[in-house]
Amino acid sequence: MTEPDSKKSVRKLFLHEKPFLLLQTISSNEGRIYSAMIAKKIDCSYAYIVKLIKSMNRLGLTAFENTKHKKIIRLTQKGKRIFKLLSEI
């Protein structure tokens, strides 16, 4: 799905691209997604993704589900609301 150029320019002007893409990636992959997958999908370093996820976790936007080998990441209800609002910009 492509967006009009005006929406893209407003989003880039007021919002950083990678945190939004992180929320978008988690939201669109309701199943099992983890940090390394996100880093690969949005072409960003693993370390930066982990830092963003930890920050979002402290804000109550993301939550972790621990499995034997990986931390699965999901959006909380608050995270889903924030993503929806940001998507409308």
C-alpha positions as CSV (number, residue, x, y, z in Angstrom):
1,M,0.0,0.0,0.0
2,T,1.5,3.3,-1.0
3,E,0.9,6.6,0.6
4,P,0.4,10.0,-0.9
5,D,3.7,12.1,-0.8
6,S,2.2,14.7,1.5
7,K,1.6,12.0,4.3
8,K,5.1,10.7,3.9
9,S,6.7,14.1,4.1
10,V,4.7,15.1,7.2
11,R,5.6,11.8,8.9
12,K,9.3,12.2,8.1
13,L,9.2,15.9,9.2
14,F,7.7,15.2,12.6
15,L,8.5,11.6,13.3
16,H,11.5,9.5,13.0
17,E,11.1,6.8,10.5
18,K,12.6,3.7,12.2
19,P,10.5,3.8,15.4
20,F,7.4,4.1,13.3
21,L,8.5,1.2,11.0
22,L,9.2,-0.8,14.2
23,L,5.6,-0.3,15.4
24,Q,4.3,-1.0,11.9
25,T,6.3,-4.3,11.6
26,I,5.2,-5.5,15.0
27,S,1.6,-4.6,14.2
28,S,1.6,-6.3,10.8
29,N,3.2,-9.5,12.2
30,E,0.7,-10.4,14.9
31,G,2.3,-13.9,15.1
32,R,5.8,-14.5,16.3
33,I,8.3,-11.7,15.6
34,Y,11.5,-11.0,17.4
35,S,14.2,-8.4,17.4
36,A,16.5,-9.9,14.7
37,M,13.5,-10.3,12.3
38,I,12.5,-6.7,12.8
39,A,16.1,-5.5,12.2
40,K,16.2,-7.4,8.9
41,K,12.8,-6.2,7.7
42,I,13.4,-2.5,8.3
43,D,17.1,-2.6,7.4
44,C,18.4,-1.4,10.8
45,S,21.0,-2.6,13.2
46,Y,20.0,-5.2,15.8
47,A,21.5,-3.0,18.6
48,Y,19.3,0.0,17.6
49,I,16.2,-2.2,17.4
50,V,16.8,-3.6,20.9
51,K,17.3,-0.1,22.3
52,L,14.0,1.1,20.7
53,I,12.1,-1.9,21.9
54,K,13.4,-1.4,25.5
55,S,12.3,2.2,25.3
56,M,8.9,1.3,24.0
57,N,8.6,-1.4,26.7
58,R,9.3,1.2,29.4
59,L,6.6,3.4,27.9
60,G,4.1,0.5,27.9
61,L,3.9,0.2,24.1
62,T,5.4,-3.3,23.8
63,A,5.5,-6.5,25.8
64,F,7.7,-9.6,25.6
65,E,6.7,-13.2,25.5
66,N,9.6,-15.4,26.5
67,T,10.0,-18.7,24.7
68,K,12.9,-21.1,25.2
69,H,15.2,-19.3,22.8
70,K,13.7,-16.0,21.8
71,K,11.8,-13.0,23.1
72,I,8.7,-12.6,21.0
73,I,7.6,-9.0,20.8
74,R,4.0,-7.8,20.7
75,L,2.2,-4.4,20.9
76,T,0.2,-3.7,24.0
77,Q,-3.3,-2.1,23.7
78,K,-1.6,1.3,24.3
79,G,0.9,0.5,21.6
80,K,-1.8,-0.4,19.2
81,R,-3.6,2.9,19.9
82,I,-0.4,4.9,19.4
83,F,0.3,3.1,16.2
84,K,-3.2,3.7,14.9
85,L,-2.9,7.5,15.7
86,L,0.5,7.7,14.0
87,S,-0.8,5.9,11.0
88,E,-3.4,8.5,10.5
89,I,-0.9,11.4,10.3
